[in-house]
Amino acid sequence: MRQSAVSFEANGLKFEGVLATPDDLSGDVPGVVVCHPHPLFGGNMHNNVVSAVTYHLSTMGIATLKFNFRGVGNSEGEHSKGELEYQEVVAAQKLLTEWPGINSKKIGIVGYSFGTRVILRHPQLQKSPRAFAFISPSIEALEESTLKNDKRPKFVISGTRDKLLQSDKLTEVLNQFVNPPTIRSIEGADHFWANMEDLAVEPVSTFFYENLA
């Protein structure tokens, strides 16, 4: 895996990120944008789950772009409770699709916790991805999603000890999707996936490999 520090702009703000590519960048490599968890609770692009996702995807020949949301690390701006963060996601997708060796028609997106809420609620960033994955989303984020009428592949994974997604309403909410997400539940995992990152990201990587590569 090769990693490059990158920067990009969105609406006058500059953001930092890391673009990772497989060693063999053939010119037809799929890519996935990775959105990190809540900034006000320590979430950033170096999070344990985010880093595990980028590594596992690279082993499957898929490039990734992880980045810091506004107000995190060296990214400019201020946290906006998920209202404006879609702007940097759109810019990150643009950077990834234009990167040499990346197939712009094989782009996916994955979020973890807060990152899932940004993806699920903003149609502005939902246009280009061919597949969507959500790690530890909340039931509210799924219920409010603008992706309900979208037929593209979607994948949800959560731990059995994660209270955000343990709800009697889950089946009802997922059935509101025209193409309901595939859901995977990992026994014993909580919202933070401590020492269980591989159990989260291996199924996610397989999902993207099957739908992009």
Secondary structure, 3 states (H helix, E strand, C coil): CEEEEEEEEECCEEEEEEEEECCCCCCCEEEEEEECCCHHHCCCCCCHHHHHHHHHHHHCCCEEEEECCCCCCCCCCCCCCCCCCHHHHHHHHHHHHHCCCEEEEEEEEEEECHHHHHHHHCHHHCCCCCEEEEECCCHHHHHCCCCCCCCCCEEEEEECCCCCCCCCCHHHHHCCCCCCCEEEEECCCCCCCCCCHHHHHHHHHHHHHHHHC
